[in-house]
Amino acid sequence: MTGEPFSIVMFDLDRFKQVNDRYGHQIGDEVLRTVSHIVMDMLDESYTLGRYGGEEFIIILPNIKTEEAVVFADKVREEIAAQQLLGDKFDITVSIGIATYPLHGQRVKELIEKADQALYGAKEKGRNYTQVWYKDFLTTSKQQNKLAGILTGDDIKDSRNVLAMVELIQLPIKNLSSEEKIYQFLGRIVEISEAQVGYILLYTPNGEKVYGRRAQEEGWLEQVSIESDILHSVLLEERGLYTITWDVKDKHNKISGLPDWDSILAVPIMVNGSVRGAIYLTAPSRFKEFGADDLNMVSVYSSLLAGMI
């Protein structure tokens, strides 16, 4: 922190699932693109816009206090509503949450959490609303669960995770090729999840594409080693899982001679309700055993990847 104030503005599209259900994902994608262009046109050079999830976005406003952030956020909200992106068929609006440094917190992790809480509060007030975080906010289970695994109570780990989130939020707008973005994304996911190997599987117009990286090594993996049954289950059920390969008997530790089981975590990559691929992580179970918090953390990060593909 430099000591200068800054604000985090978090917004998402109201009732966006209804847009996809009623008009299809192609229309939903076009709405998202148009909204992002509207907002980009309203930013000055120092502001940063990033995609936080399927229909959620974060704007970082340096040197902007709460009152100025509210004025800016209301302009964004009103401009999006005024565009009538689907005509009179469906009102496209956004709800917005705001948190400001140092007024609402001293650490980035606090501000992200509080902006998320404020956004939830805006939804509770009927949507198409701008809400500033305030101390009487009740932290609902929705927010607690959403940030489980990212905000752990361990200051060092939390700082690392939040820094990774900020970097990944900004990654889609960097002047890099898609492959370079995926390379950086996968490297960060492997690092913060403490995996040994990580893969990203993507469905492309030319078929499936698999990217793999090993912890603390540069370059792509040349060989892919994925438990197909686990991956198939995640893609079919559209739900993440973590497990240990207890039934694998042909891998043994060279020193102890005991079975060398792997801990595996896999989550689907969802874009507007459709499966577009998966993140697949693995590590020897004697070093790392993935759990529910890891699953939630990687699921949150997978929503950031959705903004790059």
Order of alpha helices (4+ residues) and beta strands (2+ residues): beta-alpha-alpha-beta-beta-alpha-beta-alpha-beta-alpha-alpha-alpha-beta-beta-alpha-beta-beta-beta-alpha
